[in-house]
């Protein structure tokens, strides 16, 4: 149904009050909350200000139901049909106000968002000097459920503060604290780092809480003598900031929304599918320096020209040999035997196989007679001395001098034979 502002409107709006239980349709506050206009409390405030109309007639009470085909407008703009719940992670930078319109003219979060997104509202708020994770959704009921202190969704922050404190003093916040008449629930604070400076100490503190009241972290830390000069929200419930860049936005997958937040969403408004509808454009990479959305330059298809060689560009690499260098050729000047390895072979000699013994020359026999340098045997001139026979003239002196004589004990034949015992046998032969 298309709204015609020139169509005469009947005196009866055709809407039944919700308290009477008459008529069908859906309550206007619930419908606008599902459409992402705001939470039900925000919609009731808009109705009280006269900014909501149905079929051109301004409403003055939220107890009105919307029939199929009715046209609902907010500030003169037609509100689209509610779609499935969607959730986004946004890295809010410092200097943006979490609001759709700021009366002071300051830049807002929603005006900084990229195109192609549905009408969104924020889950809670971050003040202008805070940064980090900010959840955005098109479902007002989901937003209201996640930001209510009674829901107990965990919020985790990292604060940089100026002052001095101890972990024991931070542990006292676990019991709750009252600041200027406002009672704050239990807060878990952990001192991560402390660095002394010329004007005091700079501290990094991780703060975990469950309420998320206005400026809660700053006021609680100020109550123990710390002044927060930087505040970053790291996580909200099961969703974390991660590696999301400053000013970037990313949609949470439908499966994660169904698994984590189904109890806070109307069954008819649960998302379907597996992949998010909004996809971020790919970032510029080193391999593809062309920015996203621009046409790539036409590269030449011909062979690449080889650059001219210039002296000094490249030097030959030194080859590392795993084995010693080869021996010099015949006729080359010998450098003498090395201190390691076998001795070099004579010219024309063949290498002896491992484990082989020196073979005797042909015709010499086992005794080696006739070998050059062999000693003659007694009675046979020119014959070599048989093995085991005593040497003529005693032991020959070796390279280290003459060998000492054998001990009489070690050689029984060399013992002197004295006279035998009377009446007994003589010495043993």
C-alpha positions in Angstrom: 0.0 0.0 0.0 1.3 3.4 -1.0 0.5 6.3 1.2 -1.4 9.1 -0.6 -1.2 12.4 1.4 -4.2 13.8 -0.6 -6.4 10.9 0.3 -9.1 11.9 2.8 -8.6 10.4 6.2 -11.5 9.1 8.2 -12.1 10.4 11.6 -11.5 6.9 13.0 -8.0 5.8 12.5 -9.0 2.2 12.4 -6.5 1.4 15.2 -7.5 -0.3 18.3 -5.9 0.3 21.7 -3.6 -2.4 22.9 -5.2 -2.4 26.3 -8.6 -3.3 24.9 -7.1 -6.2 23.0 -9.2 -5.4 19.9 -8.0 -5.5 16.4 -5.0 -7.3 14.8 -1.6 -6.2 13.7 1.5 -5.3 15.7 2.0 -2.6 18.3 3.6 0.4 16.8 6.5 0.6 19.3 7.4 -3.0 18.7 7.2 -2.6 15.0 9.4 0.4 14.9 11.9 -1.3 17.3 12.1 -4.2 14.9 12.6 -1.8 12.0 15.7 -0.3 13.7 14.2 3.1 14.6 15.2 2.6 18.2 14.3 0.7 21.3 10.7 0.7 22.5 11.5 3.3 25.0 13.0 5.5 22.3 9.9 5.0 20.1 7.6 6.0 22.9 9.6 9.1 23.4 9.3 9.9 19.6 5.6 9.4 19.8 5.3 11.8 22.7 7.2 14.4 20.7 4.7 14.0 17.8 7.2 12.6 15.3 5.5 9.3 14.4 2.5 9.1 12.1 0.4 6.3 10.6 -1.2 6.9 7.3 -0.5 10.6 7.7 -2.1 10.9 11.1 0.2 11.9 14.0 0.1 9.6 17.0 -0.1 10.8 20.5 -0.1 7.4 22.3 2.0 4.3 21.8 -1.0 2.0 22.5 -1.8 1.7 18.8 -1.4 -1.3 16.5 -0.3 -1.2 12.9 -2.5 -3.1 10.4 -1.1 -4.8 7.2 -0.7 -2.2 4.5 -0.5 0.8 6.9 2.2 3.4 6.2 4.3 4.4 9.2 6.5 7.5 9.0 9.0 9.0 11.4 10.0 12.6 10.9 8.2 12.4 7.5 10.3 9.5 6.2 8.6 6.2 5.5 9.8 3.3 7.6 10.5 0.2 5.6 9.2 -3.2 6.6 11.2 -4.9 9.4 13.9 -7.3 8.2 15.7 -10.0 9.9 17.9 -9.0 12.8 21.4 -8.0 11.9 24.4 -7.2 14.1 27.6 -5.3 13.3 31.0 -4.8 14.9 32.3 -1.2 14.6 35.7 0.2 15.7 34.7 3.6 17.0 37.5 6.2 16.8 38.0 9.1 19.2 36.1 12.2 18.4 32.7 10.8 17.2 29.5 11.1 19.2 27.3 8.0 19.5 24.2 9.6 18.2 22.3 10.1 14.9 22.1 13.9 15.3 24.1 16.0 17.6 22.6 19.4 18.6 26.1 20.9 18.9 27.0 19.9 15.3 29.8 17.5 16.3 30.6 14.5 14.0 28.5 11.4 14.8 29.1 7.7 14.4 26.2 7.1 12.0 27.3 9.8 9.6 30.7 8.2 9.4 29.4 4.8 8.4 29.9 3.6 4.8 27.0 3.3 2.3 25.1 0.1 1.8 24.1 -0.4 5.4 20.5 -0.7 6.8 19.1 1.7 9.4 21.1 1.0 12.5 21.1 1.8 16.2 23.9 1.4 18.8 24.0 -1.1 21.6 24.9 1.2 24.4 27.1 4.1 24.0 30.8 5.2 24.0 31.5 8.8 24.9 33.4 11.1 22.5 36.8 10.4 24.1 36.4 6.7 24.2 37.2 4.2 21.5 37.0 0.5 20.7 34.2 -1.9 20.0 30.7 -0.6 19.4 27.9 -2.9 18.4 25.3 -1.7 15.9 22.0 -3.5 15.0 18.8 -3.0 13.2 16.8 -4.7 15.9 15.7 -2.4 18.7 14.6 -5.2 20.9 18.0 -6.8 20.7 19.8 -3.6 21.4 17.7 -2.9 24.5 18.3 -6.5 25.8 22.1 -6.3 25.4 22.5 -2.9 27.1 20.2 -3.5 30.1 22.2 -4.0 33.3 19.8 -6.8 34.3 21.0 -8.9 31.4 24.5 -9.0 32.9 26.4 -8.9 29.6 30.2 -8.7 30.2 32.0 -5.6 29.0 35.8 -5.6 29.0 37.9 -2.4 28.8 41.5 -1.4 28.8 42.2 1.9 30.5 45.3 4.0 30.6 45.3 6.1 33.8 47.6 8.5 35.5 48.4 8.1 39.2 49.6 5.4 41.6 47.8 2.4 42.9 48.3 -1.2 43.8 46.6 -4.5 42.9 45.3 -4.8 46.5 43.6 -1.4 46.1 42.0 -2.4 42.8 40.7 -5.6 44.4 38.5 -3.5 46.7 36.3 -2.7 43.6 35.1 -6.3 43.4 32.7 -5.5 46.3 31.2 -2.5 44.4 31.5 1.2 45.1 29.3 4.2 45.5 30.4 7.4 43.7 28.4 10.7 44.2 25.3 8.8 45.3 25.4 6.3 42.4 25.9 2.7 43.3 28.1 0.7 40.9 28.2 -3.1 41.0 31.2 -5.4 41.3 34.1 -4.5 39.0 37.2 -6.7 38.3 40.3 -4.6 37.7 43.8 -6.0 36.9 46.9 -3.9 36.9 48.8 -4.8 33.7 51.6 -2.4 33.5 53.0 0.5 35.6 55.7 3.0 34.3 57.1 5.7 36.4 57.4 9.2 34.8 58.6 12.6 35.8 55.1 13.7 36.9 53.8 10.3 38.2 53.1 6.8 37.0 51.3 5.8 33.9 49.2 2.7 34.4 47.4 0.2 32.1 44.4 -1.5 33.7 42.1 -4.1 32.4 38.5 -3.5 33.7 35.7 -6.0 33.5 32.1 -5.1 34.5 28.5 -6.2 33.9 26.5 -3.0 34.0 27.9 -0.4 31.7 26.4 2.8 33.2 27.3 6.2 31.9 31.0 6.9 32.3 31.2 4.1 34.9 34.9 3.1 34.3 36.2 6.7 34.5 34.2 7.6 37.6 35.1 4.4 39.5 38.8 4.8 38.8 38.7 8.5 39.7 37.3 7.4 43.1 40.6 5.7 44.0 42.8 8.6 42.7 43.3 7.6 39.1 42.6 9.8 36.1 41.8 8.0 32.9 43.3 9.6 29.8 42.5 6.7 27.4 39.7 4.1 27.3 39.4 1.3 24.8 36.5 -1.2 24.8 37.9 -4.6 24.0 34.8 -6.9 24.1 31.1 -6.8 24.5 29.6 -10.2 25.5 30.9 -12.9 23.2 32.1 -10.4 20.6 35.6 -9.0 20.7 37.3 -6.1 18.9 40.0 -8.4 17.5 42.1 -7.0 14.7 39.3 -4.7 13.4 40.9 -1.5 12.1 39.9 2.0 13.4 36.7 3.1 11.6 36.1 -0.3 10.1 32.8 -2.2 10.3 32.1 -5.9 9.9 28.8 -7.8 10.0 28.4 -10.7 12.4 27.3 -13.9 10.7 23.7 -15.0 10.9 24.7 -18.3 12.5 26.5 -16.5 15.4 23.5 -14.3 15.9 21.2 -17.3 16.1 23.5 -19.2 18.5 24.4 -16.3 20.8 21.4 -14.0 20.9 18.3 -16.0 19.9 16.8 -15.5 23.4 16.7 -11.7 22.8 15.2 -11.7 19.3 11.7 -12.4 18.2 11.4 -15.9 16.5 10.0 -14.2 13.3 12.9 -11.9 13.2 15.7 -14.4 13.5 18.2 -14.3 10.6 18.5 -17.2 8.2 21.4 -18.3 6.0 25.1 -18.7 6.8 26.9 -15.7 5.3 26.5 -12.0 6.2 24.8 -9.7 3.7 27.3 -6.9 4.0 30.8 -7.6 2.9 33.8 -5.3 3.3 35.7 -4.4 0.2 39.1 -6.1 0.0 42.0 -4.1 1.3 45.0 -3.1 -0.8 47.8 -5.7 -0.7 51.4 -5.7 -1.7 50.8 -8.0 -4.6 47.9 -5.9 -5.9 48.7 -2.3 -5.2 45.6 -1.1 -7.2 43.1 0.4 -4.7 39.6 -1.3 -4.5 37.1 0.2 -7.0 39.7 1.5 -9.5 40.6 0.1 -12.8 43.8 -1.7 -13.1 46.5 -0.4 -15.5 47.0 -2.4 -18.7 50.3 -4.2 -18.5 52.3 -5.0 -21.6 52.0 -8.6 -22.8 55.3 -8.8 -24.8 58.5 -10.3 -23.5 60.2 -8.5 -20.7 63.3 -6.6 -21.8 66.5 -7.8 -20.2 68.4 -5.1 -18.4 72.0 -4.5 -19.5 74.8 -6.0 -17.4 76.8 -3.7 -15.2 80.1 -4.6 -13.7 79.9 -5.2 -10.0 76.2 -6.2 -9.9 76.9 -9.9 -9.3 79.9 -11.7 -8.0 80.6 -15.5 -8.3 79.7 -17.4 -5.2 82.5 -19.3 -3.4 81.7 -23.1 -3.8 82.0 -25.0 -0.6 83.5 -28.5 -1.1 82.5 -31.3 1.2 85.7 -33.3 0.3 89.4 -32.4 0.1 90.6 -31.0 -3.3 92.0 -33.6 -5.8 95.6 -34.5 -5.8 98.1 -32.9 -8.2 98.7 -34.5 -11.6 101.9 -36.4 -12.6 104.8 -34.1 -13.1 103.6 -31.5 -10.7 105.8 -30.5 -7.8 105.0 -32.5 -4.8 104.1 -30.6 -1.7 105.0 -33.6 0.6 102.8 -35.8 2.6 100.0 -34.2 4.6 99.6 -34.7 8.3 96.4 -36.8 7.8 95.2 -39.5 5.5 97.2 -42.3 3.8 100.5 -41.8 2.2 100.5 -41.0 -1.6 101.2 -44.0 -3.8 104.2 -44.3 -6.0 104.0 -43.6 -9.7 102.2 -46.4 -11.5 101.3 -48.3 -8.3 97.8 -49.6 -7.7 96.0 -49.0 -4.5 95.9 -52.0 -2.1 92.4 -53.3 -1.2 91.4 -52.9 2.4 92.4 -55.8 4.7 94.9 -57.3 2.2 98.4 -58.4 3.4 101.7 -57.7 1.6 102.2 -60.5 -0.9 105.6 -62.1 -1.2 107.4 -61.9 -4.6 107.1 -64.8 -6.9 109.7 -67.6 -6.4 110.8 -66.6 -3.0 108.6 -69.1 -1.0 107.0 -68.6 2.3 110.2 -67.7 4.1 110.8 -64.8 1.8 114.2 -66.0 0.8 115.7 -64.1 -2.1 113.9 -60.9 -1.2 116.0 -57.9 -1.5 117.2 -56.9 2.0 116.6 -60.4 3.5 119.2 -61.6 6.1 121.1 -64.8 5.3 120.5 -68.0 7.3 123.5 -69.7 9.0 125.0 -72.3 6.7 123.1 -71.2 3.7 124.6 -68.1 2.1 122.1 -65.9 0.5 119.2 -67.6 2.3 116.9 -65.7 4.5 116.7 -66.4 8.2 113.9 -68.7 9.1 111.2 -67.4 11.3 111.8 -67.9 15.1 115.6 -68.5 14.8 117.9 -66.4 17.0 119.7 -63.5 15.5 123.5 -63.7 15.1 125.3 -61.5 17.5 122.2 -60.8 19.7 119.5 -58.4 19.3 120.0 -55.6 16.9 119.6 -52.1 18.1 116.4 -50.5 17.2 115.7 -46.8 16.4 115.4 -46.2 20.1 118.6 -47.9 21.2 119.5 -51.5 22.2 116.7 -53.6 23.6 117.2 -54.7 27.2 118.0 -58.3 28.0 115.2 -60.6 28.8 114.5 -61.3 32.4 115.5 -64.7 33.7 112.0 -65.2 35.0 110.5 -64.6 31.6 112.9 -67.1 29.9 113.3 -70.4 31.8 116.1 -71.5 29.4 118.2 -68.5 30.5 118.2 -69.4 34.2 121.5 -70.6 35.6 121.6 -74.3 36.5 123.2 -74.8 39.8 124.0 -78.1 41.6 120.9 -80.1 42.5 119.8 -81.0 45.9 121.6 -83.8 47.7 119.8 -87.1 47.2 117.4 -85.7 44.8 117.1 -85.4 41.1 119.0 -83.0 39.1 117.6 -79.9 37.5 114.8 -80.4 35.2 115.7 -80.5 31.5 
